[in-house]
Amino acid sequence: MTKKLLEFQNFEAERFLKDKTLLAMKSEVLKNQNRENIGAKYTIIVWEDNTKYKDESVSNVGDTYNVKIEGKEPLDIDKPVQVKLVNPVGKVWGDFNSNLSLSASDLRFIEGKVKDDGTS
């Protein structure tokens, strides 16, 4: 059996996220195995998905991701806020390649895009 094939698969995070509305639901400190603070972790939900998939019945609305951003302090989130990931990187994993881990170099709030009740 051939090994380490996943190292040669490229996931295009920018393209995957391009037509999605992302809401940050909460933030927390990202810690390493030694419990040292190393950055920020955000819980992100796909609020809208306007991606044109080959199968038109597919949507990723409601999917949640824990986005890790090393070297940054977590921004306070008191209500859901629309965000954009800066330089996102994704890794597909799992037995059926149906899990996604996301990281980014930063996260930006998109002001005025989400109302108090979470709608846009």
N, C-alpha and C positions, 0 to 999 in steps of 0.2 A: 504494500500500500504506500502511495506517495504521501509524504508528510509536508506540513507547513504551507499548504496551498493558499490558505487564507491570507498569508503575507503578500500575495500577489494579486489579490482582489482589491480593486479601488472603489470606494464608496464616494460618490459625489454629493457631499453634504449640502453645498451651496445650491445645487440643482434640485435636490430633494426638498429643501426648505423654501425655495423660491416662491412658490404660489400658496404658501401656508400662512395663516395668522397664528402667531404663537403668543400665549399668555403666560407670564410668570405668576405662579401661585404663592410661592414662598421661597425664602432664601435662608441659608445657614452656612456656618463655617465648614469648609472642607478640611478634613484631617487625614494625615497619613496613618500607616500602621502603628506608629509610635505615639499616636494621639496628638501630634503637633499640628498646629494650624498651618495649612499650606495654600489656602485660597478660599474660594466661594463655591457653593453648590446651590443650584436653582432647580426647583420643580417646575417644569414647563408643560403646558397642555396645548395640543393642537386644537385651536378653536374653530378655524375654518380651513378647508383643504380644497383648493381650486386647481390642484395638479391634474393634468390630463394623463391618466394612466391608460395602458392598452385595454384593460378591462374597465369599462365605464362604471361598473358597480362598486369599484374599490374606493374607499375613503379612509383616511387615517384620523378623522375627527375623533377627538376624545382620547387619543393616545397621549401618554405622559412620558416624559424623559427627565432624568436627573442630569443636568448639564454641569460639568465641572470646569471651573476656570481657575487655574493655578496662578498664584501671585497677586490676586486681587481680593480686596475686602468685600464681603457680601453687601449689596445695597438693600436698604430696608424696603419691604413690600408689605403695605397695610391693606391692600386690596388688589385683585387681579389687574395686571397692567400688561399692555402689549409690548413685546420686546423684539429686538433683532439680535441675532448672534453674530459676533464679529469673528471672522475667520473660523467658521465651524469645521470640526473634523468629526467624522463618524466612523464607527466600526460595527460591522454586521457580525453577529455571532449566534451561537445556539445550534441545536441539532438540526433545525430546519431553516437556519439563517433568517429567522424572523424576529430577532432581538437587535436593538440598536443602542449603542453607547455613544453619547455626544459629549464633546468638549469644545471649548472656544477660547480665543484669546481675550475676549471681553463680551459684555452684554450691554445693549443700549435700550433705554426706555423710549417708547414712541408715545410722546405726550398727546393727550386729547383723543386717543383712539378708542378707549374703552370706558364705558360709563360705570357708575357705581354697582349696577346689578350684573356686570360682566358682559353686557351686550356691547356691540360696536355701533 
